[in-house]
């Protein structure tokens, strides 16, 4: 069992930065690849970024490549999403997610995630 607590959202101007955190509980954290997804008002939840259990492999949605960076600290059971050069279209609720193994990170599917955080709101003003 893994419990996820995501945080770090807020209001930021376009061009600004935020860092999201996801604290995980459970001794099996290291066996899960982790991801970030987001859901804007009126839209479906979509993939943002993912990282393998070791941190050695990452994947990003095309819309955030070069601006967002995912990382993890297994000693602290925490995953981060550094978001730079934020745009108004990045406004959404951001969710941390976990799924067993790492094979899924190159083809992430919302319904395949095993665990979810409650979400943290990111608002980017123009």
Secondary structure, DSSP 8 states (H G I E B T S, - for coil): --EEEEE--EEEETT--EEEEEEEESTTGGGEEEEEEEE-TTS--EEEEEE-TTSS-EEE-TTTTTTEEEEEETTTTEEEEEE-S--GGG-EEEEEEEEEBSGGGGG--GGG-SEE---EEEEEE-
